[in-house]
Amino acid sequence: MSSSWTVEVETKAPAAAIFKAAFLDWHNLGPKLIPEIITGVTLISGDGSAGSIRQINFSPVVPFSFVKERLDFIDHEKLELKTSVVEGGDLGSKIESATSHIKVEPKGNGSIVKVSATYKAIAGVDVAEDIKKAKEGFVNSVKAVEEHLGANPGAYA
């Protein structure tokens, strides 16, 4: 049975800048902003457009060493993207599948970053704590990008 969770993060950063920094350039920015969690991000295939696959490598504070995700859909004008986990993470041990739909919407001078994650847990596996950590990780990542953009106002303009 599939389940889902959602999170919304309000930021003071412009929507287009948050979208570019947090999602399109995360392979460069993530390891710089949260090196205690992300040790590197590698583009495995593609050029960053739909169909591309990237691998996010994690430090020992994360219970798995990497996750590979495929960019299933991207709309640069609507600031929206969808990804699927294709390897690593809890895939095969706790979940059968996982997808995320991310949308960034303008709000005043800032933005609201919305994520909706859908997953299929393996029968009998409790993923409640994993969901809590995923939500926290998403919020912390967006807030780290917001702080970076505040300190570097011309970045990703």
C-alpha positions in Angstrom: 0.0 0.0 0.0 1.3 3.4 -0.9 1.4 6.3 1.6 2.5 9.9 1.4 3.7 12.9 3.4 3.9 16.6 2.6 5.9 19.5 4.0 5.8 23.2 3.2 8.7 25.5 4.0 8.3 29.3 3.8 11.4 31.2 2.9 12.5 34.8 2.5 14.3 33.9 -0.7 12.8 34.5 -4.2 11.1 31.4 -5.7 13.3 31.2 -8.8 16.5 31.5 -6.8 15.4 28.8 -4.3 14.4 26.5 -7.1 17.7 26.9 -8.9 19.9 26.6 -5.8 18.1 23.9 -3.9 17.1 21.6 -6.8 18.9 22.4 -10.0 22.3 23.1 -8.6 22.1 20.9 -5.5 24.9 18.7 -6.8 27.3 21.7 -6.3 25.6 23.5 -3.4 24.5 20.6 -1.1 28.0 19.3 -0.2 29.1 22.9 0.5 26.1 23.9 2.7 25.7 20.7 4.7 29.0 18.7 4.4 28.2 17.0 7.7 25.4 15.1 5.9 26.2 15.3 2.1 29.7 14.4 1.1 29.1 14.7 -2.7 26.6 14.6 -5.5 27.5 13.1 -8.9 25.5 13.2 -12.1 25.5 9.5 -13.2 23.7 10.0 -16.5 22.1 12.8 -18.4 22.7 16.5 -18.4 20.4 17.6 -15.5 17.2 17.4 -17.7 14.4 15.0 -17.3 15.7 11.4 -17.3 19.0 12.3 -15.7 20.2 10.3 -12.7 22.2 11.7 -9.8 23.8 10.0 -6.8 23.8 11.7 -3.5 26.5 10.4 -1.1 26.1 10.7 2.6 28.3 10.9 5.6 28.2 8.3 8.4 25.5 10.3 10.2 23.0 9.0 7.7 22.0 5.3 8.0 22.8 4.6 4.3 25.8 5.7 2.2 24.0 6.9 -1.0 20.8 7.3 -2.9 20.4 7.5 -6.7 17.4 9.5 -7.9 16.0 10.0 -11.4 14.7 13.4 -12.5 11.3 12.3 -13.9 9.9 15.7 -14.8 11.0 19.4 -14.6 9.2 22.6 -15.5 11.5 25.6 -15.2 8.7 28.1 -15.6 6.4 26.6 -13.0 9.4 25.8 -10.7 8.3 22.2 -10.3 10.0 18.8 -10.5 9.5 15.2 -9.8 12.1 12.6 -8.8 12.1 8.8 -8.2 14.6 6.8 -6.0 16.1 4.2 -8.3 18.8 2.7 -6.0 20.3 3.0 -2.5 18.8 4.6 0.5 16.1 2.4 2.1 15.1 1.0 -1.3 14.7 -2.8 -1.0 15.2 -2.8 2.8 12.3 -0.6 4.0 10.6 0.7 0.9 9.7 -0.7 -2.5 9.5 2.7 -4.2 9.6 6.4 -3.5 8.9 9.5 -5.5 8.9 13.2 -4.7 7.0 16.1 -6.2 8.5 19.5 -5.4 7.0 22.9 -6.3 8.2 26.3 -5.4 5.7 29.2 -5.3 6.3 32.9 -4.9 4.9 34.5 -1.7 5.5 38.2 -1.4 9.3 38.7 -1.7 9.9 35.2 -0.6 8.6 31.7 -1.5 6.9 28.6 -0.3 8.7 25.3 -1.1 6.3 22.3 -1.1 7.2 18.7 -1.3 4.9 15.7 -1.5 6.6 12.3 -1.2 4.9 9.1 -2.0 6.3 5.7 -1.0 5.4 2.1 -0.8 6.7 0.5 2.4 7.7 -3.1 2.5 5.0 -5.1 4.3 5.5 -5.1 8.0 8.2 -2.4 8.1 7.5 0.7 10.2 8.9 3.8 8.4 7.4 6.5 10.8 10.8 7.5 12.1 12.3 7.5 8.6 9.5 9.9 7.5 10.1 12.2 10.4 13.9 12.3 9.5 13.1 12.9 5.8 10.8 15.8 6.6 13.4 17.3 9.0 16.2 16.8 6.4 14.1 18.5 3.7 13.3 21.5 5.9 16.9 21.8 7.0 18.2 21.7 3.4 15.8 24.4 2.2 16.7 26.6 5.2 20.4 26.1 4.5 19.8 27.3 0.9 17.7 30.2 2.2 20.5 31.3 4.5 23.1 31.0 1.7 20.9 33.1 -0.6 20.5 35.7 2.1 24.2 35.9 2.5 24.8 36.0 -1.3 21.9 38.0 -2.7 23.2 37.9 -6.3 23.6 34.2 -6.4 21.1 32.2 -8.5 19.3 35.5 -9.6 
